[in-house]
């Protein structure tokens, strides 16, 4: 299983890409969208709607967090509202770094993040309705564990999700000696001078850009946002990938032979 390098980097993450990925996960999946609020003191300093994007009109002063999330959920007609205090983000990063050991599994690290966040329910982290948080997330990773284990010890993985022909979400993950060394996004490739007019034929331009800016990819995954949502809800993700590859709804290029043999 992939582990984290003690000096790993989490950098150049495009905020919109990150929120888009989160909104796709069953933990955050919603038909009407979810609202994410970041606050400091008694003021909302950033608001993001998973379907509409940044909502500056929702920033400003408030009185009671527990009341606000309920009011926002009804007023904005969303499936859920997440509200987190700005200082909590810094606290969680420090706590997770303090708990880190080189032997820690990436899933253990993610579970630590979730548990640490849940400890702040009703204090610096609010959700409405609260049962929205109880949807499973880590089962998804477990179902694809064999694919992750098939990666070589040194790897560079690129995930690019398209909405029509625009990059909707992206992740670039670099591993060294079996440990995750860097997590970033296509923001790390900027400035970029490529044009995507048809992602299913133009995706090699992104691969070449990654080669120029970072290194040769070990695994490239290209997919549209709708197919990604179906994949994340699938009970048999590997079989879903096999079928989607036949119709080019998912493109894997390049793909290591050990992973290809599973697909």
WOMOTA-V773219 format. One line per field, one symbol per residue. ss: DSSP state (a for helix, b for strand, c for the rest). A space follows every 10 residues. Layout:
ss=???
This chain:
ss=ccbbbbbbbb ccccaaaaaa aaaacccccc cccbbbbbbb ccbbbbbbbc ccbbcaaacb bcccaaaaaa aaaaaccccb bbbbbaaaaa aaaaaaaaac ccccbaaaaa aaaaaaaacc bcccbbbbca aaaacccaaa aaacaaaaac ccccbbbbbb bbbccbbbbb bbbbbbccbb bbbbcaaaac ccccccccaa aaaaaaaaaa aaacccccbb bbbbaaaaaa aaacccaaaa aaaaaacccb bbccccaaaa ccc
